[in-house]
Structure formats: structure tokens, C-alpha cells
Amino acid sequence: MIDEPMAGRAPPPSPELRAALANLRPVPTRRPWRRFAAITGASAGYAALVLVAGVGLRDDLTEVPWLAFSIYALGCLLSSVALLGLAFVPSRGQVLPSGRRIFRLALPLLVILVVLHFLVALTWPAAPLSVGSTFFSAAAACGGLGLGVVALPLALALWFLRGALPLDAWRVLLAVAGAEGALGALVLHLHCSQTDAIHLGMVHGAILFAPPLLMATIAAATHRRKASGRP
């Protein structure tokens, strides 16, 4: 039986509930454009810092075929910005980036960039490796530098993307790693004075296409393992 004085009235809130309601604050909304601008600036700035203040520009920069190289450099920069934009900024009306949309747009960009890379490598004035260098020593030096340029911005991008990855996250990681790989390959071309076509194509090219393939493979394997219920 409900007491007559309390009928039709809610009980007063407890002191704990009053205190909790007094401390409520609006939930901050996601700002994908801000994160996109931050990671784009950080990636480009870090690559420039490594190149200018770290390893330095190549000595024969004035002798490179500037038309082909300018097209390649512009392609790397624009592709990096476009891929990061796809990964960080969702479509209008969406909360998270669409993995299918990213894959549909990112894959052609990466394929074009890889093809452009090999075309530049093949049209570069052919020359053997520098005196005192071997293929493997030059590959180790450029590989270490390229991975160093890619790793830190990639880790920062993944930190920015925490909580904003769709279920098919491997497509997002493909775009992010591809963006950082494009900058890494560009830094190698601006620093390394080797003009051997195999070195340019395979070693510098590995920094371009290995990170997105590796990140996408790891993410896809992790997703399949979780979907199957395996630890």
C-alpha cells in the first residue's frame, strides 16, 4: 500500500545523486579535423626535421632529373595527406571512418604511388653503387633510416586513432601506414645519393609499400582471431 502523502510524487534525490548531478559536464565531441591536422603536421615536420637537421640532403640534389622527381615528390606529399584524411575524417553524417570507403579510395592511391616510384627508379640515370658500398650495407642504412622516419609518426597516428577504429580496422591502418611510408620513401630519395635502379626500386620501395602491407596483415589477423574467439 502506498502512503497517501507520497502518492503520485517521486522521492527526493539522495545527497549522493545531487552531488553527481552537480558535477556533470558535457561529453567532449570528437574533432577529427583537428586530429587530422595535428598528425599531418607532425608527420611532415618530423620527416623534415630528420632530413634537414639529422641526415642531411643528398650532395647531388641539383643533378637529379627534376621533372620526374618533382612529380614523384608531389605524389608522395599529396598521397600522404589524402590517406591520412581518409583514415581520420569520417564521411558526412558518420561517426567513424568507413573501412570500405577507405579501401576503395586508398588502394588506387597506393598502387599509383608504387607504380610512380618504380617508374622514377627506372628512369633515374643508371649508376652502380658508390665505391665502398655493397648492396646489403646500403640497404641496411636506408632501411634503418626509412623505418625511423615511419615508426614514430605511425605510433602517434595509432594513438590519435584510439577508440575511433571501426571493426574492419585493417583498412584504416593500411591508409595510415601508407601515408607514413610515402613520407619515408620521399626522405630516402632526398637523402640517399645512390642511383642504382635495384636499390631505388627495392630498398626505397620497401619503405613505401612494406608498412601498409605489414600493418594491414597484422590487424586483419588480429580481427580474425578475435572473431573466432581465440585468445
C-alpha positions, 0 to 999 in steps of 0.5 A, a space after each residue: 500500500 502506498 502512503 497517501 502523502 507520497 502518492 503520485 510524487 517521486 522521492 527526493 534525490 539522495 545527497 549522493 545523486 545531487 552531488 553527481 548531478 552537480 558535477 556533470 559536464 558535457 561529453 567532449 565531441 570528437 574533432 577529427 579535423 583537428 586530429 587530422 591536422 595535428 598528425 599531418 603536421 607532425 608527420 611532415 615536420 618530423 620527416 623534415 626535421 630528420 632530413 634537414 637537421 639529422 641526415 642531411 640532403 643528398 650532395 647531388 640534389 641539383 643533378 637529379 632529373 627534376 621533372 620526374 622527381 618533382 612529380 614523384 615528390 608531389 605524389 608522395 606529399 599529396 598521397 600522404 595527406 589524402 590517406 591520412 584524411 581518409 583514415 581520420 575524417 569520417 564521411 558526412 553524417 558518420 561517426 567513424 571512418 568507413 573501412 570500405 570507403 577507405 579501401 576503395 579510395 586508398 588502394 588506387 592511391 597506393 598502387 599509383 604511388 608504387 607504380 610512380 616510384 618504380 617508374 622514377 627508379 627506372 628512369 633515374 640515370 643508371 649508376 652502380 653503387 658508390 665505391 665502398 658500398 655493397 648492396 646489403 650495407 646500403 640497404 641496411 642504412 636506408 632501411 634503418 633510416 626509412 623505418 625511423 622516419 615511419 615508426 614514430 609518426 605511425 605510433 602517434 597516428 595509432 594513438 590519435 586513432 584510439 577508440 575511433 577504429 571501426 571493426 574492419 580496422 585493417 583498412 584504416 591502418 593500411 591508409 595510415 601506414 601508407 601515408 607514413 611510408 610515402 613520407 619515408 620513401 620521399 626522405 630516402 630519395 632526398 637523402 640517399 645519393 645512390 642511383 642504382 635502379 635495384 636499390 631505388 626500386 627495392 630498398 626505397 620501395 620497401 619503405 613505401 609499400 612494406 608498412 601498409 602491407 605489414 600493418 594491414 596483415 597484422 590487424 586483419 589477423 588480429 580481427 580474425 582471431 578475435 572473431 573466432 574467439 581465440 585468445 
